[in-house]
Amino acid sequence: MPEAEGRALLAELLAHATQLEFVYTHHWRPGDLVIWDNRCLLHRAVANYEMAKQIRVLHRTVVRETVPV
């Protein structure tokens, strides 16, 4: 596939995947835990909390002997 065609396809796919009907925005509360699977979603951190007061802790977990697809 030519590069220009590939870029156009990626732009179309991104526009489709980021429609509001497919977007979940978490509104943080004390004690919340959010888990997601990076194999089947797009993740973007949004600074919708008091970043100066609250620490964002991330842990990456994988299942042993799984093969990325």
Protein Blocks (a to p, Z undefined) as FASTA:
>chain_A
ZZklmmmmmmmmmmmmmgfklpccddddehiacdddfklcccddddfbcfklpccddddd
ddehiacZZ
